[in-house]
Amino acid sequence: METGTTNVMDQYSPTDPQEHVDDPASSRQDARDSLFLMAMLRLAGETGSIPVRVRNLSAGGLMADYPEGLDQAVPVQIEIRGIGWVPGQVAWCTAGRIGIAFDRPIDPLLARKPVGQGGHTPVFVKPILPRGNLR
């Protein structure tokens, strides 16, 4: 490289927060919550949805099992339990997995809240207590 010239890559520092503002994958610094959660995926312009298994979730996106290939930046919507339909776009797709960057941040803790709001604990989740001497 000649002296006195500026390389385009030298214009950005690695810590420049504005470097990837429009890049959907830039939200990958968000803390990810590993979980297994079923969700429904809908491609833009389609009415049907496909069940997918979410493997991790953050405020800015998620990773899910998805057997088909999709191109990067394809618009999608995903219905997440406790949150509802969230618009986003494909950030990456490889080997049976897909990354989705949300168009707006979500609260991932809402997906972990219990679904039912019953007034009692079902029998199948009550602890099994050891039997004592019954006389």
N, C-alpha and C positions, 0 to 999 in steps of 0.2 A: 504494500500500500504506500502511496506517495505521501510525503510529509505535507501538511497544510490542507489535506482533504479530510472530510468528515465522513465516517462510515455511518450509514443509516442506523445500524444496530447500536452505535455508540450514543445515540440521542436519548435512549431510555435506560434508566438505571433498573436493576433487578427488583428494587423495592418501590418503584414508581407506581402509586395506586391507580393512576389514570391509564396505565399501559394497556390493560385488557378490559376496559369498561364495557365494551360492546360484545365481548367474547362470552358466550354462554357457559363455557367451562371455567370461567374465572371464579365462579362461586364455589369451586372445589375446595377452597380453604375453609368453608363452613364445617363445623363439627358434625360428624356423621354418627347416626345412631344405628347400630347393627340390630336387625330384627328380621323376622319372617312374618310378612303380612300380605294377605291377598288384596289385590286392587284390580280395577277395571281400566283398560287402556283403550282409547278411541283415537283413530287417526283422523286428522282434520278432513272435513267434508264427508265423513262416513257416519252412518247412524248406528251401526253395530259396534259392540265393544268386545274386547278380548280379555279374559282373566290372566293376570300376571302375578308372579310372586316377587314382592319387594324385598330386597336383601339389605339395603341400608337407605336411610332417609336423613336429609338435612333440610335446613330452611330454604336452600337454593336448588335442591334437586334430589334425585334418587337413582339407585341402580336396581334393576329388576331382571328376572329371567325372562327372555323373549327369544323364542326359537327362530323367528324370521329375521332377515336382514332389512335394515332401514337406512336410508341415507341421512347424513348429518344435516341438521337444521330443518328436518321435516316437522311441521307443527303437529302437536298431539294434545290430548287432554287425558288426565288420569284421575280416576275417582279413588280417593283415599279415605278409608274409614275414619270418621270423626272430623274430617276436613271438608269433604265434598269434591267436586270437580275442579281440578287445577290445570290451567293452560300452561303449555311449555313447548319445548322443542327438543329433538334428539341431539344430544351433545356428542355421543359416540355409540357405536354398535359393534360388538365383536363376540365371537364364540358363544352364542346363545345368551348373551347378556346385552342390556341396553342401558345407557345413561340418559337421563332426561333432566334438562335445566328448566326450572320453573320460570314463568314470565314475571312472577311476583313472589316474594318470600312468604313462607308459611310457618306455622308453629308446629314443628314435628312432634311435640309432646302431646298434641291433641289426638294423634293417631294411637297413642298408648292408653288413653283413657278408656275405662270400661264402657262397653256398649249398653248393657242392660242397666236399668235403674230400679230393679225389683226391691221389694221391701224385706225380703228374707234371703238367706243363703241357701242355695239348692243343696240337696242331700249329697250329690256327687262331689261337692267341694268341701264338705265338712271334714275335719280331721278324724281319722280312725283312732280311737282311744283304746288302750289296752284294757282288757277285762280284769277286774279285781275279784276278790273273793265275794261271791254272792251267796248269802245264807238266808 
